[in-house]
Amino acid sequence: MSSASKWQGLPTEAVNQSTLALDTLPINDIVELMILDNRNVMEAVEAEKGHIGQGAEILTDALREGGRLIFVGAGTSGRLGVLEAAEMPPTFGTSSDVVQAIMAGGNNAVHRAKEGVEDDEKQGRNALGKLRPSKKDVVIGVSASGVTPFVRGALARARRAGSKILGVTCDPRSEMREFANVLISLRVGPEVIAGSTRLKAGTATKVVLNMLTTAAMVRIGKTYGNLMVDVQINSEKLRDRGRRIVSSVTGLDHGQADALLRRARWSVKIAIVMQKAGLTYARARARLRAGHDSVREAIGEA
């Protein structure tokens, strides 16, 4: 006799035998159990490093060709995609059009849970369709359980458009495998609280999304070494960071770095090229464009 539940056999729904008495434990023991349980996270990520690297290459190629990165998810998975997209402009100076996120239930579901919206496959298709995906784009489906209908609908629409597709899941048997060019399946094991994928599954997923986007941004020249040279300087803290970056790269003192940045219109990249290559603002900007926006290429270090 078949099970009445299609979710019962999912790894994300399994019961963790080591936490059966969780509600009887004192706080410190609960914390200790969670620390021990989270040790599985990095093991699961490391096991998928080959697929993570393949995914990062796909993102890099898409960005170099003028494509977009589009995250799709529901619940915790969707919010992690929204967070990733939101953090790209200030960190790497990308346009908000370049990295986007679609959340089941829309923007309101980011701050307040909207139950049931993840079950609408048609809405997933329609939500992605509004962005008019193309062959240049990469769509990243994020679903801990691997069976979210909203995500499935979006990925079906992405495949129809010819977009490259990445899947990030915690179920190695996920049906996303039939859509994805690369599937990253994180075997994190049962959660401390059965089915609560905001825990280990969410942590592992966040680590993977960090790796995918960071590796791709580094490869397209958004850093110089490990310095955030495309940072958007729009606060005093970030102005200070810009001065420190320019100072560490060029050897200028704080005041000189500040004066250079002002001449460079607060572009850290242009400031570095101006100083290193002895160029005016206009010539430094042109040199960067000719060098594919890479500081190393612009100053002849590539």
Secondary structure as a PSIPRED ss2 file (coil, helix, strand):
# PSIPRED VFORMAT (PSIPRED V4.0)

   1 M C   1.000  0.000  0.000
   2 S C   1.000  0.000  0.000
   3 S C   1.000  0.000  0.000
   4 A C   1.000  0.000  0.000
   5 S C   1.000  0.000  0.000
   6 K C   1.000  0.000  0.000
   7 W C   1.000  0.000  0.000
   8 Q C   1.000  0.000  0.000
   9 G C   1.000  0.000  0.000
  10 L C   1.000  0.000  0.000
  11 P H   0.000  1.000  0.000
  12 T H   0.000  1.000  0.000
  13 E H   0.000  1.000  0.000
  14 A C   1.000  0.000  0.000
  15 V C   1.000  0.000  0.000
  16 N C   1.000  0.000  0.000
  17 Q H   0.000  1.000  0.000
  18 S H   0.000  1.000  0.000
  19 T H   0.000  1.000  0.000
  20 L C   1.000  0.000  0.000
  21 A C   1.000  0.000  0.000
  22 L H   0.000  1.000  0.000
  23 D H   0.000  1.000  0.000
  24 T H   0.000  1.000  0.000
  25 L C   1.000  0.000  0.000
  26 P C   1.000  0.000  0.000
  27 I H   0.000  1.000  0.000
  28 N H   0.000  1.000  0.000
  29 D H   0.000  1.000  0.000
  30 I H   0.000  1.000  0.000
  31 V H   0.000  1.000  0.000
  32 E H   0.000  1.000  0.000
  33 L H   0.000  1.000  0.000
  34 M H   0.000  1.000  0.000
  35 I H   0.000  1.000  0.000
  36 L H   0.000  1.000  0.000
  37 D H   0.000  1.000  0.000
  38 N C   1.000  0.000  0.000
  39 R H   0.000  1.000  0.000
  40 N H   0.000  1.000  0.000
  41 V H   0.000  1.000  0.000
  42 M H   0.000  1.000  0.000
  43 E H   0.000  1.000  0.000
  44 A H   0.000  1.000  0.000
  45 V H   0.000  1.000  0.000
  46 E H   0.000  1.000  0.000
  47 A H   0.000  1.000  0.000
  48 E C   1.000  0.000  0.000
  49 K H   0.000  1.000  0.000
  50 G H   0.000  1.000  0.000
  51 H H   0.000  1.000  0.000
  52 I H   0.000  1.000  0.000
  53 G H   0.000  1.000  0.000
  54 Q H   0.000  1.000  0.000
  55 G H   0.000  1.000  0.000
  56 A H   0.000  1.000  0.000
  57 E H   0.000  1.000  0.000
  58 I H   0.000  1.000  0.000
  59 L H   0.000  1.000  0.000
  60 T H   0.000  1.000  0.000
  61 D H   0.000  1.000  0.000
  62 A H   0.000  1.000  0.000
  63 L H   0.000  1.000  0.000
  64 R H   0.000  1.000  0.000
  65 E C   1.000  0.000  0.000
  66 G C   1.000  0.000  0.000
  67 G C   1.000  0.000  0.000
  68 R C   1.000  0.000  0.000
  69 L E   0.000  0.000  1.000
  70 I E   0.000  0.000  1.000
  71 F E   0.000  0.000  1.000
  72 V E   0.000  0.000  1.000
  73 G E   0.000  0.000  1.000
  74 A C   1.000  0.000  0.000
  75 G H   0.000  1.000  0.000
  76 T H   0.000  1.000  0.000
  77 S H   0.000  1.000  0.000
  78 G H   0.000  1.000  0.000
  79 R H   0.000  1.000  0.000
  80 L H   0.000  1.000  0.000
  81 G H   0.000  1.000  0.000
  82 V H   0.000  1.000  0.000
  83 L H   0.000  1.000  0.000
  84 E H   0.000  1.000  0.000
  85 A H   0.000  1.000  0.000
  86 A H   0.000  1.000  0.000
  87 E H   0.000  1.000  0.000
  88 M H   0.000  1.000  0.000
  89 P H   0.000  1.000  0.000
  90 P H   0.000  1.000  0.000
  91 T H   0.000  1.000  0.000
  92 F H   0.000  1.000  0.000
  93 G C   1.000  0.000  0.000
  94 T C   1.000  0.000  0.000
  95 S C   1.000  0.000  0.000
  96 S C   1.000  0.000  0.000
  97 D C   1.000  0.000  0.000
  98 V C   1.000  0.000  0.000
  99 V E   0.000  0.000  1.000
 100 Q E   0.000  0.000  1.000
 101 A E   0.000  0.000  1.000
 102 I E   0.000  0.000  1.000
 103 M E   0.000  0.000  1.000
 104 A C   1.000  0.000  0.000
 105 G C   1.000  0.000  0.000
 106 G C   1.000  0.000  0.000
 107 N C   1.000  0.000  0.000
 108 N H   0.000  1.000  0.000
 109 A H   0.000  1.000  0.000
 110 V H   0.000  1.000  0.000
 111 H H   0.000  1.000  0.000
 112 R C   1.000  0.000  0.000
 113 A C   1.000  0.000  0.000
 114 K C   1.000  0.000  0.000
 115 E C   1.000  0.000  0.000
 116 G C   1.000  0.000  0.000
 117 V H   0.000  1.000  0.000
 118 E H   0.000  1.000  0.000
 119 D H   0.000  1.000  0.000
 120 D C   1.000  0.000  0.000
 121 E H   0.000  1.000  0.000
 122 K H   0.000  1.000  0.000
 123 Q H   0.000  1.000  0.000
 124 G H   0.000  1.000  0.000
 125 R H   0.000  1.000  0.000
 126 N H   0.000  1.000  0.000
 127 A H   0.000  1.000  0.000
 128 L H   0.000  1.000  0.000
 129 G H   0.000  1.000  0.000
 130 K C   1.000  0.000  0.000
 131 L C   1.000  0.000  0.000
 132 R C   1.000  0.000  0.000
 133 P C   1.000  0.000  0.000
 134 S C   1.000  0.000  0.000
 135 K C   1.000  0.000  0.000
 136 K C   1.000  0.000  0.000
 137 D C   1.000  0.000  0.000
 138 V E   0.000  0.000  1.000
 139 V E   0.000  0.000  1.000
 140 I E   0.000  0.000  1.000
 141 G E   0.000  0.000  1.000
 142 V E   0.000  0.000  1.000
 143 S E   0.000  0.000  1.000
 144 A C   1.000  0.000  0.000
 145 S C   1.000  0.000  0.000
 146 G C   1.000  0.000  0.000
 147 V C   1.000  0.000  0.000
 148 T C   1.000  0.000  0.000
 149 P H   0.000  1.000  0.000
 150 F H   0.000  1.000  0.000
 151 V H   0.000  1.000  0.000
 152 R H   0.000  1.000  0.000
 153 G H   0.000  1.000  0.000
 154 A H   0.000  1.000  0.000
 155 L H   0.000  1.000  0.000
 156 A H   0.000  1.000  0.000
 157 R H   0.000  1.000  0.000
 158 A H   0.000  1.000  0.000
 159 R H   0.000  1.000  0.000
 160 R H   0.000  1.000  0.000
 161 A H   0.000  1.000  0.000
 162 G C   1.000  0.000  0.000
 163 S C   1.000  0.000  0.000
 164 K E   0.000  0.000  1.000
 165 I E   0.000  0.000  1.000
 166 L E   0.000  0.000  1.000
 167 G E   0.000  0.000  1.000
 168 V E   0.000  0.000  1.000
 169 T E   0.000  0.000  1.000
 170 C C   1.000  0.000  0.000
 171 D C   1.000  0.000  0.000
 172 P C   1.000  0.000  0.000
 173 R C   1.000  0.000  0.000
 174 S C   1.000  0.000  0.000
 175 E H   0.000  1.000  0.000
 176 M H   0.000  1.000  0.000
 177 R H   0.000  1.000  0.000
 178 E H   0.000  1.000  0.000
 179 F C   1.000  0.000  0.000
 180 A C   1.000  0.000  0.000
 181 N C   1.000  0.000  0.000
 182 V E   0.000  0.000  1.000
 183 L E   0.000  0.000  1.000
 184 I E   0.000  0.000  1.000
 185 S E   0.000  0.000  1.000
 186 L C   1.000  0.000  0.000
 187 R C   1.000  0.000  0.000
 188 V C   1.000  0.000  0.000
 189 G C   1.000  0.000  0.000
 190 P C   1.000  0.000  0.000
 191 E C   1.000  0.000  0.000
 192 V C   1.000  0.000  0.000
 193 I C   1.000  0.000  0.000
 194 A C   1.000  0.000  0.000
 195 G C   1.000  0.000  0.000
 196 S C   1.000  0.000  0.000
 197 T C   1.000  0.000  0.000
 198 R C   1.000  0.000  0.000
 199 L C   1.000  0.000  0.000
 200 K H   0.000  1.000  0.000
 201 A H   0.000  1.000  0.000
 202 G H   0.000  1.000  0.000
 203 T H   0.000  1.000  0.000
 204 A H   0.000  1.000  0.000
 205 T H   0.000  1.000  0.000
 206 K H   0.000  1.000  0.000
 207 V H   0.000  1.000  0.000
 208 V H   0.000  1.000  0.000
 209 L H   0.000  1.000  0.000
 210 N H   0.000  1.000  0.000
 211 M H   0.000  1.000  0.000
 212 L H   0.000  1.000  0.000
 213 T H   0.000  1.000  0.000
 214 T H   0.000  1.000  0.000
 215 A H   0.000  1.000  0.000
 216 A H   0.000  1.000  0.000
 217 M H   0.000  1.000  0.000
 218 V H   0.000  1.000  0.000
 219 R H   0.000  1.000  0.000
 220 I C   1.000  0.000  0.000
 221 G C   1.000  0.000  0.000
 222 K C   1.000  0.000  0.000
 223 T C   1.000  0.000  0.000
 224 Y E   0.000  0.000  1.000
 225 G C   1.000  0.000  0.000
 226 N C   1.000  0.000  0.000
 227 L E   0.000  0.000  1.000
 228 M C   1.000  0.000  0.000
 229 V C   1.000  0.000  0.000
 230 D C   1.000  0.000  0.000
 231 V C   1.000  0.000  0.000
 232 Q C   1.000  0.000  0.000
 233 I C   1.000  0.000  0.000
 234 N C   1.000  0.000  0.000
 235 S C   1.000  0.000  0.000
 236 E H   0.000  1.000  0.000
 237 K H   0.000  1.000  0.000
 238 L H   0.000  1.000  0.000
 239 R H   0.000  1.000  0.000
 240 D H   0.000  1.000  0.000
 241 R H   0.000  1.000  0.000
 242 G H   0.000  1.000  0.000
 243 R H   0.000  1.000  0.000
 244 R H   0.000  1.000  0.000
 245 I H   0.000  1.000  0.000
 246 V H   0.000  1.000  0.000
 247 S H   0.000  1.000  0.000
 248 S H   0.000  1.000  0.000
 249 V H   0.000  1.000  0.000
 250 T H   0.000  1.000  0.000
 251 G C   1.000  0.000  0.000
 252 L C   1.000  0.000  0.000
 253 D C   1.000  0.000  0.000
 254 H H   0.000  1.000  0.000
 255 G H   0.000  1.000  0.000
 256 Q H   0.000  1.000  0.000
 257 A H   0.000  1.000  0.000
 258 D H   0.000  1.000  0.000
 259 A H   0.000  1.000  0.000
 260 L H   0.000  1.000  0.000
 261 L H   0.000  1.000  0.000
 262 R H   0.000  1.000  0.000
 263 R H   0.000  1.000  0.000
 264 A C   1.000  0.000  0.000
 265 R C   1.000  0.000  0.000
 266 W C   1.000  0.000  0.000
 267 S C   1.000  0.000  0.000
 268 V H   0.000  1.000  0.000
 269 K H   0.000  1.000  0.000
 270 I H   0.000  1.000  0.000
 271 A H   0.000  1.000  0.000
 272 I H   0.000  1.000  0.000
 273 V H   0.000  1.000  0.000
 274 M H   0.000  1.000  0.000
 275 Q H   0.000  1.000  0.000
 276 K H   0.000  1.000  0.000
 277 A H   0.000  1.000  0.000
 278 G C   1.000  0.000  0.000
 279 L C   1.000  0.000  0.000
 280 T C   1.000  0.000  0.000
 281 Y H   0.000  1.000  0.000
 282 A H   0.000  1.000  0.000
 283 R H   0.000  1.000  0.000
 284 A H   0.000  1.000  0.000
 285 R H   0.000  1.000  0.000
 286 A H   0.000  1.000  0.000
 287 R H   0.000  1.000  0.000
 288 L H   0.000  1.000  0.000
 289 R H   0.000  1.000  0.000
 290 A H   0.000  1.000  0.000
 291 G C   1.000  0.000  0.000
 292 H C   1.000  0.000  0.000
 293 D C   1.000  0.000  0.000
 294 S C   1.000  0.000  0.000
 295 V H   0.000  1.000  0.000
 296 R H   0.000  1.000  0.000
 297 E H   0.000  1.000  0.000
 298 A H   0.000  1.000  0.000
 299 I C   1.000  0.000  0.000
 300 G C   1.000  0.000  0.000
 301 E C   1.000  0.000  0.000
 302 A C   1.000  0.000  0.000
